[in-house]
Amino acid sequence: MSTEPPCAVLERLRAVDWYGDWEAADSRSRSRALLMREYMRRAALWARAYGAREEWPFFDITGVIDPAFRPAPEVEAELEDYVAQHVGTPSTARTCRGAVRWAALRERGGVALPDLPDPYEPLLLMYERGGGYSIEEFIDLYGVMIPYGNFESNLNAEPFLTLAPGTLDALDSGAVGRITYYAKTGEECPRNGPRCVLRRRLVGREAETHDEAFTHGLRWEPTEYLRQCELGHDDVGHVQISEREAAAFIESAAEELTDSRRAGGRAARERND
């Protein structure tokens, strides 16, 4: 769970471009949708824990946990001034207040909290990747619209736990069209630890097909693997996976590459010594 101080959370909010960069929001629409869905799931978990189902989804969790709590006066004054001048929609304002107040409550300590994931981190990341949202029949993220679902469906949704910026960037990279993900598997490479992850993008009305594999270079590159399988020319297995499973593989691959580079750097320093 995050331990960021409230002033740091407020600075993150100040850096958000709430209304200007529609192009950035559109180019990051896949990650923003995943982050919003993860926020909805986490908010449902916290609402269930504190009997606040009617408050869900865009609410101030601190107000439910400790209604009398207030951040330090200077923090609260800065927060209210910022929200009044820069944050337009009421539900977005509630979550901005909620995120800062949550950080202040965590910083103060002295309150027993359930073992649940940080409620606001996915939403803060979503804001940082292209601004806010508006509420109509759907949740409009200014690049994609996602359905509300209901409390139970969000409560039981598949978790999205891979929040590293590099993973989110990889999911958004070249993500044009209708995308299906696959894991390349085998006897020693099960679904949760595949050889690699692939995606098929169907672009435009003609559904032009683009097949890509996520490579050791941490980028999507063209592949003929899926076409070869369709022609019966490849004996290696593959299964369709969710976008969240693909994200977990991407994050794992990035961590392995980082660890490998660190190990190589240590070995080089030891040789030089």
Secondary structure, DSSP 8 states (H G I E B T S, - for coil): -----HHHHHHHHHT--SSS-HHHHHHTHHHHHHHHHHHHHHHHHHHHHTT-GGG-SS--HHHHH-TT----HHHHHHHHHHHHHH--SHHHHHHHHHHHHHHHHHHH--S---S---SSHHHHHHHHTT---EESSSEE-SS-EE----HHHHHTS-------HHHHHHHHTT--SEEEEEEEEBTTB-TTS-SEEEEEEEETTTTEEEEEEE-TTSSEEE--HHHHHHTT----EEEEE-HHHHHHHHHHHHHHHHHHHHHHHHHHHHHH-
